[in-house]
């Protein structure tokens, strides 16, 4: 119930144009982590975890290995 109220609050306060749709699952996202994933990988985090191998991400985006 709290999550629904929070989502409604965010929809009222955030402009609609800041929501981005994932081309794979067709869901819309507005949080910074999914927006970053959509911008760099063209997938939301959920679809990226399902469809993109970790090695591919490390090679293509030069991720630092710690």
PyMOL commands that set and color helices and strands:
alter all, ss='L'
color gray80, all
select helices_A, chain A and resi 2-13+16-18+32-41+45-51+54-61
alter helices_A, ss='H'
color red, helices_A
select strands_A, chain A and resi 20-21+28-29
alter strands_A, ss='S'
color yellow, strands_A
deselect
rebuild
show_as cartoon
